[in-house]
Amino acid sequence: MTETMRDRLRRISVFAHVGPIDFKESELPGNPVPMVAEWILAAHAAGQPEPHAMSLCTVNAEGIPSSRVLLVKDIDTDRLFFATPADSRKGIDIASNPHVAAHFYWPVTGRQVRIAGTAFGLDRDASERDFAERGRGSRLSAHLHRPGPLPDRRTALDEFQRLDALYPGQVPCPPSWTLYAITPTEVEFWEASTDRVHHRVRYHRDTAGDAWRQELLWP
């Protein structure tokens, strides 16, 4: 009998690295945002590759969503930061609709975090500081951003080499490069359990600056 994709998927083990539930309800913080940073660092310590990789979902003016994975560049007490050209698809989406959703998943620790909130671009100084802290390859690659399709990969490689020769020293920050901040209004933490009675806790507030409320959720 021919094995179906359904059969193959159902044979894949899940929660292979999950240990005992680490949630301690009495120790949950009042502010969830620093806890996101703690879970990223815990995933890194456990060997999770790129634990700061985050799926970001935006919605355009017509209400059509799109998502992509990017790297979080900083987290403070109330915001998460990432950077992208303002004329990229996500930048254009945010300009027309600032509501975003984000998601982290770390298989090594059996944890995930779901975030909803609003995103906004920061000032030029903050964006240029972010750009200056990036590696040379990343800074050159930022200059490859163009609207429209790419004729072929060779064209992009040739342009990268041209930029490398054009800027042998400092690489200037593109005018569209923007550091964005996400201010969450909802953060949900999820931790897997081998008995499938997973642990979930949700923090929510009406607007930024309000006090956080928290509640446990059914698995």
DAQUI-V922813 format. One record per helix or strand. SS is the DSSP state (H for helix, E for strand). FROM is the first residue (numbers start at 0). LEN is the number of residues. If there is no record, write none. Layout:
SS_FROM_LEN, SS_FROM_LEN
This chain:
H_4_7, H_24_3, H_32_13, E_52_7, E_64_7, E_73_2, E_78_7, H_88_8, E_98_8, E_110_11, H_123_9, H_135_7, H_152_14, E_176_15, E_198_6, E_212_5
